[in-house]
Amino acid sequence: MMKKILVIDDEEDIQELVRYNLSRDGFKIVCSGSGEDALNKVEVMSFDLILLDLMLPGIDGLEVAKTFKKNSRTEQIPVIMLTAKGEEADIVTGLEIGADDYITKPFSPRVLVARVKAVLRRKEKPLDHKDSVMRIHELMIDSGRREVTIEKKAIDLTFTEFQILKFLAANPGWVFTRNQIVDGVRGKEYAVTDRSVDVQIAGLRKKLGPFGKYIETVRSVGYRFMGK
């Protein structure tokens, strides 16, 4: 089936550039010029992926993304942020909200198409239900429900924190560099810095409390999970 993509950007030139290149690869494109219009569209139409600019008139892109992730109807739709805001703090904020990729303007249309296809492939990869729940003492990671609990108490993690914890816990004892963590969580060539991984790990450790010690820092290399 033809995949339907919602492009949210207030610049008509960008809309047409994205529409042309993705349509040529067989995608159906719907464009929206504001956050308000986009929120209305997702209420009446279904989409396989959303391309989202951050600097929008009215409701900005970050608020739009937060609304998508809080809505049970839209929370599983992959979101790629396509924006001129390329500072590290902007990227970290986008990841924490739950963006599946982050592309800065100006961008290569070929790279954009490749990133869209990569995100859709990862989304369609079937979940092996026998491995969907991991238990490490009183810590439980449920991939199917995207929930983490400690002693049956739910822990509120961002999308990226959950992905990193699941990746490390699924490979106990293995040491991963920051780049390997990025590749394992998001796929190769993801636009994120080493520092961003450190920020995510720090936040994750804090939320896990005593269980945060299971994520060990391996000096000059990266991190490993030692909970088992």
N, C-alpha and C positions, 0 to 999 in steps of 0.2 A: 504494500500500500504506500501511496505517496505520503511522506512525512510533512506535517503542517508546522510551520515556524512563525511565531509572532515576533516581529521586529518593532521595538519601541525606541524611537529616536525622533527628535523634533526637527532634524535637518533632512529635507526632502532629497538632497543629493546623496546622503548616506543611505537613506531608504532605497533609492533606486539602484545604487551600487550593490547593495546587499541583495536586493530582489533579483537583479540581473544575474549575478554570479551563482546564487543558490538555486534559482529557477532552472538555470542551465544544467545543474546537476540533478534535477528531478524533484526538487522540494517545492511545496506549495507555500507561498509567502503571503502573510497578512501584515500590513503595516499600521502602526499607531503613532501619533505625534505627541501624546501626553500620557502621564500616569493615570489620570482619571479615565481617559478613553480606553487605555489598556485594561484596567480593572473591569470596566464594563464588558469588554470583548471576551475576557476569560470566563465571565459568568454565562455567556450564551454560546461560546464555541470551545472546542477542545483543541489543545495544541500538544505537539510532541517535544517542543523545545522553545525557549524564549531567549531572544537577543535583546539585552537591556542597556540603554545608555543611562549614566548616572545623573547627568545634568539635564533635567527635564523641566519644563514650565509647570508651575503648580506643585503637585506631589513629586518629589525628587525620586531618582531611581532607587536609592537605598530604602526608602519607605515603601516603594512598590515591591521590591524584593522581599522585605519583611512581611508584607501583607500576603504575598504568594506563599511563603513558607509557613505562615500561621493558618492557612486555609487548607482543610483536609482535601479539598477538591483539586488544589493546585500545588500542594507541597512537594509532590514527587516529580513535577515537571522540571527537567534540567534548565538551569539559567546560566547563560554566558554573558558576562558584563563586557560591553563594547564601548569604551569610553576614552576620553582624552586625559582623564585623571589617572596618572601612572605612578604617583608617589607610593613608596612602600606602605605608608599608613593607609592609603586608599585600598591597596591590594589586600592587606590584612583585614580591613573592615569588610570588604567584599567576601572574603573567604569565611569569615566568622558568621556572616549572615547566611551563607550556604551556597554561594555561587559555585558552579561546577567548572568554570574556567573564567579567565580574565584576560581580555585582549585590549591593548591600548591603541588609540588612534595616533597617527595614521597607521593603517594596517594593510597587509597584503591580502587581496581577495582569495588567493590560492591557500594561504595559511588559514584564513577564516573558514573556508569550506572544509579543509582538513580537520580543524578543531571541532567543527560542528559534527562531522562524521564520527570523530573519535569519542565525543561525549555521548552520542546516540548509541554507539557500539557498547560502551561501558554500561549504559542504562539498560540495554537489552540483554546483557549477560545474565543467564539464569542463576538464581540463588540455589546453592546446594543446601537443602533444608537440614540435612544431618549435621552440617557445620554452622547452622545459623545461630546457635546459642553456645557461648563459651562461658564456662564457670571457673574462676580462679579464687578458691576459698569463698569468701562472702561477696566477691565481685562477680556480677553477671552481665555479659554483653549479649544482647539479643539483636542480631542483624535484621531479622525479619520485621520486628517492631521498631527498630532503631532506638532501643532503650538501653540504658545502663543503670543498674541498681547496685547498691552496697547495703548488705544486710536488709534487703527488700525495700530499701528507701531509694526512690528515683533520683538520679543525678542529672541536672540540666546541663547538657553539653551542646556546644555549637555543632553544626554539620561537620566542619573540618576537624574539630577535636574528636568527635566520634569516629571519623574515618581513620585518624592517626592511631587512636587507641585500638581499634579493631585490627588494623594492619600489624601493629607491634605485637599485640597479644596473640595473634594467629601464628606468629613466628618466634616463640619464646626462646631466649638465649642468643638469637642471631643479632649481630651488630649491623645497623644500617646507617649509612651516611645520610645527611640531610637531603641530598639529591635523590637518593634511593627511596626515601620516605615520600618525597613529592611524586616520584614516578609510580610508587606502589599505591598511593592514595588517589592520584588524579590522572596518571598517564604521563607519558614522556612529553617534554617540551612545554610543561605547564609554567605559566608566567608567575613565579613566586621566588623569593629570595631565601637564602639560608637563614637570615635573621627572622623571617616570617615563621619558619619551622620552630625556631627557638621560642618565639612568642607563644605559639600554639601549645608547645610542650609545657611551658611555664604555667599557662592558664589551666591546662589539663591536670597537672600535678596538684595545683591548688584546690581544684574542685574534687579530686579524688581523696584528699585528706591523707590519712595514713597509707592508703594504697598507692599514693603518688610515688612512694619510694620504689615501687616495682619498675618504674621507668628510669633506668640508669643512664647517666651520661658517661660515654666512653670518650675520654679526653682525646682531642685532635681527630676524632673519627665521627662520632654521631651518638646514636642512642640504641638501647636494647631493652626488652621487657624480660624481667626475671621473676615473675610471679609464681612460676611452677617449680 
